[in-house]
Amino acid sequence: MAEDTTTEAKTSEETDTEQTDAGAETPAEKAAPKTPTKKPTAKKAPPKASAKSSSSKPNPKPDKSLIANQRGRRYAAALELINREQHYDAAKAVGLVQQTSTTKFDATVEVHMKLGLDPRKAEQNIRGTVKLPAGTGKAVTVLAFVPAAQQAAAKKAGADYVADESTVKKIQGGWTDFDVTVATPDQMGEVAKLGKVLGPKGLMPNPKAGTVSDKPAEAIAEVKKGTIEFRLAKDATVHAGIGKASFSAEDLSGNLAAYYQAVLAAKPDDLKGTYIRSLTIASSMGPGIKVRPDSLRAGAGAGKDAARK
């Protein structure tokens, strides 16, 4: 027993000596310069946002002076003529849009309508045409796809271009120097080959727009007289040019009413909720003027009944 105890004591001492020798520095290590070891610094956590800073605040009203500095003095002068928070009746709004047109060229008057529709639903993707009583004030360039027997009539009706093989090749190369495409049903196979070019530009003819017709001469004449198309955009809006600032107030009012009633007539029958959420008119580079839709509703019911017949 004594021998075992002595042996264990020696073994323990030898183990301690080995551990000490293993951790001891050699003369060369002692002589080498020592690099001080930096202690890692703990990263400070970002300060928590206070309840006051995280609380939502209403958006302030637009600063007219700031907008004026960004847009120019003429825009600033036009902005002073309107109240951007007010909804005007149609007649007053048309007068203001003419007063606030400050461009050196004859500005286009545009209408923008926000609708309570879901563009993702096929049955709510409204599309149609409207004939503006006073026209658009813009020269419309028409390309016609018609059989040889109807080409002369298409040119007489006002077609600026009648498609042939060379025209098709130009379009395949990216040429789209026209505003509207009219085609007969038997030519749609040829037009479909150009869909990748015409589609993204909104230039594909469509039966709902009246641009695919067995009577192309009549369709061309209507387009030339001021028939325009409307269709729901991805942001649930419809918009179009409805004339020029140089038009009389009466002509602009008539065009605005016709456009409004055509969009109203296109309302899906099973739609619930508000259909027309907002209506704004503006001239090119001019401020937007909000319009009260109810000031345009006179005769709208008759317009819808007529559209259904």
PyMOL commands that set and color helices and strands:
alter all, ss='L'
color gray80, all
select helices_A, chain A and resi 2-23+27-31+51-54+64-71+73-79+90-99+122-124+148-157+165-172+185-192+195-198+207-209+216-225+249-265+293-296+300-308
alter helices_A, ss='H'
color red, helices_A
select strands_A, chain A and resi 87-88+108-115+127-131+142-145+161-162+180-183+227-231+237-244+276-283+289-291
alter strands_A, ss='S'
color yellow, strands_A
deselect
rebuild
show_as cartoon
